[in-house]
Amino acid sequence: MQSELLDQQLLAELESVLADDFNLLLETFLLDSEQRHSSLKALVASESWQEASAMAHSFKGSASNLGALALASVCSQLEHATRGQKLDSINQLMNELEDCYLQSVKALKQAYV
């Protein structure tokens, strides 16, 4: 499951290049992603589509940079769905985001924390 969620090669490269700073990067991502996840849920609930699209875009970049590619993919889809205000897609993608976010965090913590 972890290999589907995470880009193991990218994570290994980051760990090698950053050495001791890798743990700081990971901790920062985990805290930041929790805030982004909560904010995105609130923005979608309030139907703030432009802000939700921007938050999904930002979350996508953060996830991609750390190798959480499945999470980045869902965020990308959500970015486009919120931009187009496609409510059926948004609801489905928010459920997918919830699952993918929790699985990605769990996989990162199991592998590196």
Beta strands, then each sheet from edge to edge (+ up, - down):
end
